[in-house]
């Protein structure tokens, strides 16, 4: 029984009614069910909308349908039903049960000729099929030919059925609910069906064929969770430890970690992420793909591109190696302020005193926690070649600390050293490089230089 959008109730006259019986399904597996047509109640319903129906006739199910056929039917509609959860938040189990109940597991003539699992009237992309149908008008039946939507596939029929629930506000109370019994009863209560046993029939099908497993699968596919367990800055490096899971990770083998501007959400930089095992996560999410290999524990050099920003972090599963498409993102709540680069030097004395060169001043930089060694270099002004270097012993500079209290190393930023005048320096102009470095001998790989080229002296 179907209602058009004006609420006129119809019974599809697919086959002739004979001697108290009519053949519900037309196929090589056609099944006959006894229906007392004199007891069929017809109720007009003008509120269904979108050409959907109000099935007041009791729905009869074939009792002896081979499990092979039902398995094939469910296999055919499964992905469409699961997609309905992703797009419309309508439970796949209820979608599947309705499709099975109303199409006779896909054996009705309407389903066979038009892929119409739900008896939806009208046209779909201009396509329809016409069947004779009886309409209850002014207290009696009239027979008319009416159009029913013709779909390119069953999954499109399922999708169109899902549209109904999101397009009609009366059903919004059941969207997103995960208890199939509650959803089935609300479908009936909200006016989709007036058959008093409609919900019970849906529930029976769901439980008989374990369709609740579809709901679990759909919900796990939508799972997108994570946590940033540790976020530690140490000098010019940042350490991040955490996990993220996605129900789609089986098809997305590439992982990236992004630093985003916390205000604009704009990508500042990205790092390739190497997944590690997290048995604790798998214990909580045992049914989510790759939950065991959901972890990460990475230390990265902080690039200049993210310094001076308030940063948040995002992890991504991607189906392509560059991480730019086929992706699922999860943004962590953690945020951190990364100060802009600071690197300042001041030279108080730079003079030749006989056979020595006296250099006194201070050098202060941030992101140097892993660079405990400090050096001053004497450099040829013309060739930029190094003449000599000297390791600095820190000298207290409370005056610098008072100006830059935000830097803990400011108080120890001073230096006061004397270089011997080398033979190759004589009659040359020299300038200074001040350096923080991780290398005891003053080389790399990690260092920060400040070139003091505006102050030079001529060596006599």
PyMOL commands that set and color helices and strands:
alter all, ss='L'
color gray80, all
select helices_A, chain A and resi 37-39+67-88+92-103+109-114+154-167+169-171+180-189+198-208+212-221+249-251+279-284+304-306+398-403+410-412+423-425
alter helices_A, ss='H'
color red, helices_A
select strands_A, chain A and resi 2-3+9-12+21-23+32-34+128-137+140-149+224-234+237-246+254-261+267-272+295-301+309-318+327-338+343-353+356-365+373-380+386-391+414-420+429-437+447-458
alter strands_A, ss='S'
color yellow, strands_A
deselect
rebuild
show_as cartoon
